[in-house]
Each structure stands twice: as C-alpha cells, then as structure tokens.
Amino acid sequence: MSKSTISTFELFAMFPDQETARVYLESNLWPEGPRCPVCGLGERITTRKDGFYRCNQCKEDFTVRTGTIFERSHIPLHKWLYAMYLLLTARKGISSLQLSKEIGIRQASAWFMLHRIREACGNDLTKLQGLIEIDETYVGGIEANKHEGKKLKAGRGSVGKAAVLGMRERKSGKLRAMPIENTDMATIHTAVIRNVEAGSALHTDEASSYRGLAGMFYSHETINHGQGEYVRDGVTTNGVESVFAVLKRGLIGVYHHTSKKHLGRYVDEFAFRLNEGNVAHHTLTRLESLVGAIAGKRLTYKQLIH
C-alpha cells in the first residue's frame, strides 16, 4: 500500500469510538486549547465532563461540535470522520445510500450528512495565478434516461442543463469551479476576475464569451475546437476538461441526479477532492484540511431544503 494512504482498517484503529474522534477534532480545531465559539476567547474556560466546556466570559456551554457542521447532530463523531474519509478518498464521490450502509444510519441522515460535509468544501478564497485553463461544461439529465413525459425533445446541447465554469492552474492543478446562470460575456468575465490573479495567462477555447479578457489584466490565447484543434504550442484546455470528465462520471454514475439547487455543493466537493484531496498528500493531511474547514460552516436541515 502507498505510504501516503491509510486503509479503512487503520482509520478504525485510530478512531474506534466517539472519544478518540473528539480528542482528534479538538487537537486540530483548538491547537492551543478550547476556545469559545461565541466570544472567541480561550482564557476563561472551565472543563466539564463528556467533552463539554463552560466559557466564564459569556456563560455559554459548548463542545467541539458547536459552530461546526457537526452541531446538533446525533451521529457519533467517529462516524463523521469515517464519512469525511470516504468523501475525500472516493475519486467520484460516495452516494448517501452507500454511506448509510457503511456507517449504519438512515439514508436520509446520510444525505444530510454529506451535504453538511460539502458545505465545508467551499471556503477557499485564494486566487489562481500563473497559467490558467478555463472552460465551461453542461451537466444535467440524459434525455434517453428520462420518462417520456419529462423529455424536453429540444435536441442535443445545453437545453435543460446547468452550466459549470472551471478554471485550473496548470502548474499546481488547483481548481476553481462553480455553477453559473449562463455563459454570456459578463458572467464569464466576472467569474474570472474574482478567481484569477491579474497578470495571469489564460487559455480558453474560441467561444465569444472569452473575448476581451486580454484587455482586462490578463494575457489570453485560444484553441479552436471548432476546427479540430486541441493542442497548439502548449495552448490547450485539456487539463480542465479532464476535470469535467471526472465530475460528470461522478454525477451520472454515483449520484445519478443532481438538482440545480444543490449543484454548487457537489461541484465544491469535486473541486475540494482534486485540490486538498490530492493523492500526493497523505490521507491524514487531506483529512486535516477538511477538518480545518468545518468551523463556522453549520448547515441546518431547514436551510438545506428551503
């Protein structure tokens, strides 16, 4: 087995119960000791039993779950860690039905659990820089698989599908991806400016939506897919297109259906797995990166289904 990987057997040995998982989470979220999630202070904390703490500054009781994706969840913390491990290491994701069988909970609980983990995946605000490949794709139902009454019968293409824009830093492989309402010039340009450092070099296809980027703090070269051109003197979008291939295989083969309402979280999951979940990093390093992202990311069921 790779030295950068730990097996599920090894994970179970590390976190066999809720208490070991709690200690692990506290050491990662509070490296300098417990801190109150309400006032942010850690000087006047009283340790109580069963993982509870009292902040004598604001008189609040709290645990390591408070203010995180775990808050008010009755699922044991070691099951949460295993679910996070599975989401990080399964290249195309894991379905709620499969997760429910893996950890012994209801499918509905597993669905909510996975969405809360995905909520923690979308908090990286650093910009891409250097040579950036940019492209867009469309995801949605396959016409042949729909019931007759739900078929759009509008031909091939983007009809009935959602657009996803991807930007990938060629040197590091770092990815930014997000659903977009449409693929017009204003939308594309706004997304690029928000996610790519000025002075970067952009590689795109010949779509008209990318025109004008060369005059907006970037250098810009295009590849003409319409004429069968895919690589020219290092100009290509093959890297970001390979990401879309994995995304689509996961959405179709694992999740089967993704509504536009929740698509952003699924895209965040795939982007996080390709960035922080890179197999070049040790499994525990990847797990720690996800644990570090859970604070302040509470998602209630009411918010999720609203």
Residue pairs with C-beta under 8 A, 6 or more apart in sequence:
1 7
2 279
3 282
4 279
4 280
4 281
4 282
4 283
5 89
5 279
5 282
5 283
6 14
6 282
6 283
6 284
8 82
8 85
11 81
11 82
11 85
12 82
14 20
14 24
15 21
15 24
15 78
15 81
15 82
16 78
17 76
17 78
18 76
18 77
18 78
19 51
20 78
21 76
21 77
21 78
21 80
21 81
22 51
22 63
22 64
22 77
24 81
25 64
25 77
25 81
25 291
26 34
26 51
26 64
28 288
28 291
28 292
29 64
29 68
29 291
29 292
29 294
29 295
30 42
30 64
32 42
33 42
33 45
34 42
34 45
34 47
34 53
35 41
35 42
35 45
36 42
36 45
36 53
36 55
36 57
36 58
36 60
36 62
37 62
37 66
37 67
37 295
38 55
38 58
38 60
38 62
39 55
39 57
39 58
39 60
41 55
41 57
41 58
43 57
44 55
44 56
44 57
45 53
45 54
45 55
45 56
46 53
46 54
46 56
47 53
48 54
48 61
51 63
51 64
52 61
52 62
52 63
53 61
53 62
53 63
54 60
54 61
55 61
55 62
64 70
64 77
65 71
65 72
65 73
65 77
67 295
67 296
67 298
68 294
68 295
68 296
68 297
68 298
69 116
69 117
69 119
69 120
69 294
69 297
69 298
69 299
70 77
70 80
70 116
70 294
71 298
72 300
73 80
73 113
73 116
75 103
75 105
75 109
75 113
79 103
79 104
79 105
80 113
81 287
82 102
82 103
83 99
83 102
83 103
83 110
83 113
83 114
83 117
84 117
84 287
84 290
84 291
85 283
85 287
86 94
86 99
86 102
87 93
87 94
87 114
87 117
87 118
87 269
87 273
87 290
88 273
88 276
88 277
88 283
88 286
88 287
88 290
89 277
89 283
89 286
90 254
91 246
91 250
91 273
92 246
92 249
92 250
92 253
92 254
93 250
93 254
93 255
93 266
93 269
93 270
93 273
94 102
94 114
94 254
95 254
95 255
95 256
96 107
96 108
96 110
96 111
96 113
96 114
97 107
97 110
99 105
99 110
99 113
99 114
100 106
100 107
100 109
100 110
103 110
105 113
112 301
112 304
115 262
115 265
115 299
115 304
116 297
116 299
117 269
117 290
118 265
118 266
118 268
118 269
119 265
119 297
119 299
120 290
120 293
120 294
120 297
121 265
121 268
121 269
121 271
121 272
121 273
121 290
121 293
122 264
122 265
122 268
122 271
122 272
123 293
123 297
124 272
124 275
127 195
127 196
127 197
128 167
128 168
128 169
128 174
128 176
128 195
128 196
128 197
128 200
129 169
129 196
129 197
129 199
129 200
130 169
130 170
130 171
130 172
130 200
130 201
131 169
131 170
131 171
131 200
131 201
131 203
132 167
132 168
132 169
132 170
132 196
132 200
132 201
132 202
132 203
133 167
133 168
133 170
133 203
133 204
133 236
133 237
133 238
133 239
133 240
134 165
134 166
134 167
134 168
134 192
134 202
134 203
134 204
134 210
134 237
134 240
135 165
135 166
135 204
135 205
135 237
135 240
135 241
135 244
136 163
136 164
136 165
136 166
136 180
136 183
136 188
136 207
137 163
137 164
137 166
137 241
137 244
137 247
137 248
138 157
138 158
138 161
138 162
138 163
138 164
139 161
139 162
139 164
139 247
139 248
139 251
139 258
139 263
140 160
140 161
140 162
141 150
141 160
141 161
141 257
142 252
143 151
143 152
143 153
152 159
152 160
154 160
162 179
162 260
162 263
163 179
163 180
163 181
163 182
163 183
164 177
164 178
164 179
164 180
164 244
164 247
164 263
164 267
165 177
165 178
165 179
165 180
165 183
165 188
165 191
166 175
166 176
166 177
166 240
166 243
166 244
167 175
167 176
167 177
167 191
167 192
167 195
167 196
167 240
168 174
168 175
168 176
168 239
168 240
168 243
169 175
170 203
170 239
173 239
173 274
173 275
173 278
174 275
175 240
175 243
175 271
175 274
175 275
176 195
176 271
177 243
177 247
177 267
177 268
177 270
177 271
178 191
178 264
178 267
179 260
179 263
179 264
179 267
180 187
180 188
180 191
181 187
183 207
183 209
184 209
185 208
185 209
185 210
185 211
185 212
187 209
188 209
188 210
189 212
189 213
189 216
192 202
192 213
192 216
192 218
193 216
193 217
196 202
196 218
198 217
198 218
199 217
199 218
200 218
200 219
201 218
201 219
201 220
201 221
202 210
202 213
202 218
202 219
202 220
202 221
203 221
203 222
203 223
203 235
203 236
203 237
204 210
204 213
204 220
204 221
204 222
204 223
204 237
205 222
205 223
205 224
205 225
205 237
206 222
206 223
206 224
206 225
206 226
210 220
210 222
213 220
214 220
221 235
222 235
223 229
223 230
223 231
223 232
223 235
223 236
223 237
230 236
230 238
231 238
243 270
243 274
246 270
246 274
247 267
247 270
250 270
251 258
251 266
255 266
258 266
272 290
272 293
276 286
276 289
276 290
277 286
277 289
277 290
278 286
281 289
